């Protein structure tokens, strides 16, 4: 199929290509899914949009990723719930792609399928010792303190050590550091999962190291989060002044990026601002730059458990286009700890019947139109199949990034409808929601519609009010489905 | 005619339609409070330039707003409101009265004008950031606070003003 031009087409009219209402299924109910649904509902007045999610609870990482002490960031849920309450939209929870229903079946039932299921796995460090006990993925740790049903059994040991090492210096790494170091009295009034609060109250961790392969100019975090972690009460911050030396290449990077410039300024100020030694009993946060992990060290006393990280010093090398990468220098040192949290990036999981770019961790696409194979040939498009969010762009960006991502994907969809690219499917009626519900019923899948989520929501808020928290999350499938099903 | 001081929440818009020149501003305003209020900044309007406009970066429609000072028709001193006109990308003009002390985001939503505001005015995102069209007016406003600049770091379509 030909690729059409880059112009964006705004649609307000009915989908005039076919006399049948456009039926769309969106897989994933995070920001990408909801922004896409909102845009489609607005742009195609006759359309019917179903959003499926494998969890009984909607909102993706807004619920299970945003830290408990960032409630304002979760306000976007109000906007998303208005979308779900639109008469032409249905949220169908507890429906898993590849398990409850296949992609092939969805494409039979709907004119258009949009994949927006994000990234539920991790980039692997790929070094020896990665499966030692005490080495965890930050993503799972975040699921754990956010009450995700899959994080509930993580049971990280926070009592065997006073030191935690976090690999990575992005916003997730800062979130994890902050949750480990904040006074638990402050966490007790958030929607943090109670099993995590209990563990943190008993935690012996007092020192956290944030380890990055490159320098302060390349740190992946953003200013608000960095400012927040540097401002934690009574926390000793340590940054080596020698790490703050910048090269002409660093200056060039900062010149081209406002974010990196401001991060560097914040780190420089923090390096010289506080006392040079921690006071007795004070919690500590150390920023370690120019170190990459070589292997995880095993404890002598406790076989199978991690006792530290063997780090290699790095230096930066320019690879063109203003980018610098870290390369090892052959000098090593050890950093002792009892727990390691790997925060080096999320990664998407491929689904059957779809091409997947394993290196980038995305489904190959052009402006949201999914391609038929990994060849990168932009003319081999899978009609009627689109992608949005992290599955399209890779696991970066903020909630609002999905706004523009959804605009682009829906613009591609609208263009395809206008130009008759989807005519072969849109000229036929599709069973859509009714067909899907029938199949799921035949398979005994307990679908959780939005009204059932509202029951869960109400119960969580009620339980929360008993403990001075905005909500007390239900963290097991059984509890969630029980409350969802109750009248 | 003076317009009282602009207070901060969410974002503010100010621009003066001068005889030709437009400039752009992009900033948001921060306040400790969670309620949405603003007042207009102290702007000395030249007698011949009564109206001013701002351009708000917005999801589907490039809305811009214009407001006139008290000297011209529109400002309701009794109720303490200022006339503001939102102009969509299609050119559709929607004039509304905005109480002094209310943010543009809230004013838009109260009048069913669609403006993206994911965090609902709590300075936790950048979806409602504004561009002030006139450099002169931009310069009359206070510098953005650190917290505002933190959000602007991530804003789509960031400009000098």
Interface residues (C-beta under 8 A of the other chain):
Chain A: X10 X42 X70 X72 X73 X75 X76 X78 X79 X222 X223 X224 X227 X258 X259 X262 X398 X399 X400 X403 X404 X407
Chain B: X59 X60 X116 X118 X119 X120 X122 X123 X124 X125 X126 X127 X146 X147 X149 X150 X151 X153 X154 X156 X158
